[in-house]
């Protein structure tokens, strides 16, 4: 069976994903007739990978719905309308602060392609350039790796035996310090005018 699969891969008769799926399923059924034994083989050889794949698929589905349904645009417009116009001169700081929960609760694609363009458009009315607001939006990356949408975190937590909540609480202290340093450095260097 292995030789046949390699030959089909080399000849390109079927897509490799299909061949690997079929080969794995056949190998499990042929070599292990009990479902419990098949599950044990999968857990022993790919337990960590299966958890990460399920997370990535779930996050992809959620973010696809969030983006394609227009919810990300509606969220961005709501944020732009909630903030009073008198705060417009602080739009750089507002975008920097919004980027922290934005990159934590949303995927990078949803935040940067869905929410940021609307915030940049609103910021243009207050004299902020797209480049300035783009840089401001990067400051929240200090919190991104604490997000439950980052797949490799689950693998690391599983390998270390840590609880997600405990790890987030401990790491949030450091992320907050880094975030403050980012904002201070952006203000001092003038990379992001935090107010105009």
Protein Blocks (a to p, Z undefined) as FASTA:
>chain_A
ZZmmmmmmmnomacfklmmmmmmmmmmmmmmmbfklmmmmmmmmmmmmmmmmmmmmmmmm
mmmmmmmnommmmmmmmmmmmpcfklmmmmmmmmmmmmmmmmmmpcfklmmmmmmmmmmm
mmmmnopafklmmmmmmmmmmmmmmpcklmklmmmmmmnopafklmmmmmmmmmmmmmmm
mmmmmmmnomacfbZZ
